[in-house]
Amino acid sequence: MMNQIDLRSDTITVPTAAMRTFMIRAKVGDDVFGEDPTVNDLQNMIAEMLDMEAALFVPSGTQANQISINSHTNPGNEVICDYNSHIFNYESGAAGMLSGVQLHPIIGKNGHPTAEQISSVIRPKDDHFPQTKLICLENTHNRAGGTIFPLEEIEKIHVLAKEKDLRLHLDGARLWNAAIETGKSLKEYAAFFDSVSLCFSKALGAPVGSIVAGSKEFIKRAHSYRKAYGGGMRQVGILAAACLFAVENHFERLSEDHRNARLLAEGLNNVGPFRVDLDSVQTNIVISDIQQGSIDAFKIAERLKENNILAIAFGSHKIRFVTHLNISQEDIETCLQVITSLFK
């Protein structure tokens, strides 16, 4: 029987042997008191990579985004985001629950709203309306298939935000992928934002952890909200060490995941019900449409699972595959052989 090929998400990666050794040797302290040296090293490194004043290590990407929203807004404010964004779809309604704000989702092309679209929904200064306070962008964009937000459009949105005195937050959980694919630095992307969140437990392969960066004043507020949300951690340098190792050893190799995703996408387009827009396959995520009249995506996912391939159905007519640290080119070739045999 062939080994299971898990393409559900890049969150399923497990620490390498070298990462585990690095974690065991980590120096630790009480991070709530700011005394964990490994956490401090990680925060300082990321702040420097983003050219921001400070950074804060947190348990998850959702917490990174939510403490950012809370730190930038007041109850009753409105936050503009993309309709398919992680913040709107996959964070359990936390913006309303925790920050007392409402989200104003707009539909952007490939998950990327334009400055013109955003400008058209900014609320006027009128007591009848919630006041727009924050714009949230996502790069790369999960539900759009790992697409990269064009830097030129980000700059236009930045200019708009400054004109309207709005804050701008980036959900950069997979910004690492955008940087590797475009050759632009994290700093070049971060330059346009008031805050940026990054995830270590997706493409980089750490077991736990995200980070949020911004000004010292912003991080001071974020630290308070992290504690309120139950994210204050103690001798957490063991986990921060995994993140340090991941950045130093797994960042540059992300191009391998992108090549494997392209190989998979091109192969799927040669098989019966699958149709992939190759222009949307820009990093490590492949979302295939399932042709109308074919077996639906849920049943396809079930048949794949029966044959030791794991993927996620995005509704009845889409299925997602994600390449990552634990997937080789040989795995992709095997996957395509199985899919061809099942659905040719």
C-alpha positions, 0 to 999 in steps of 0.5 A: 500500500502506498504512503498517504499523500496529504495535500489538505493544507500546509498546516499538516507539516510536522517538525523535522528531526533537526528542528526538534533538536533545535527546540530542545536546546532553546533557552527559555524564560517567562514570556509574559514578563518579556523574559524568554530570550528565544521569543525575544530573538524571534520577535527582533528578527521578524521586526527587522525583516519587516523593518517595523519597530516591534513584533509580538509572538502569538499562538495562531494566525487568527489571534494575530489578526484579531488582536490587530483589529482590536488594537486599530479600532474602537467598538462600532467601527467598520473594517473593510476586507475581501469577501473571501478573506480568512478574517471574514470566513474562518475566524469564527465571527471574532471581529464582532465578538471581541472587538465590537466592529462589523466587517464590510466585505467586498468581492475583489478579483482573485481575492484582491480588492482595488483601491477604487473598490475600497474607496467606494465603500468608505463611510461618510462622516455621518452619525447614521453610519458606522465609521470606517477605521481599518482595511485588511488585505490578505497575501497570499490569498487562500480561497483564491488559490494562493494568489499574490496581491500586486504590490502596485495595487497595495501602494494605491490602497496605502495612499488611499488609507493615508488620505482617509486616515485609515489603518491598514493591516496585512494578513500575511500568513503566507506572505513568505510564499509571495516574497519567494515567488516575486523576489520582493522582500518582506520589507517591501510588502510591509512598508505599506502597512500599519501592521502585518501578521505572519504564520510559521506553522503553514509553509515554513513547517513549524508546529505552532505560532504566528507573529504580528508586527507594527509600531512600538505603540501598536505592539504595546496595545497588542500585548494587552489584547494577547493577554486578554485573549488568553494568549499569554504564554510562559516558557514558550521559547521551545516553540519560538525556537521552531519558528526561528529554525523554520525561517532560517532553514525553510524559507528559501525552499518554498520555491520547491512547493511552488514548482510542485503545485504547478506540476500538479495543476498542469497534470490535473488539467489532463484529467476528466472532471478537473479544470485549473486556471493556471494563471491562478496557480502562483504559489503552493495552492491549487484549486480545481473547478469540477466540471458541471455534470461530473461527480461532485467535489465531496465524492472526489475527495472521498475517492481520493482518501480511499486511495491515500490522497487527502484533499479538501472540497471547497463546496460541491464544485471545487477541490483544493490541494496544497503543497508543502514541506512534506510533499516531494515531486515524486509524491505529486507524480504518484498523486497524478498517476492515481487521479488519472487511473480513477477519473480518466 
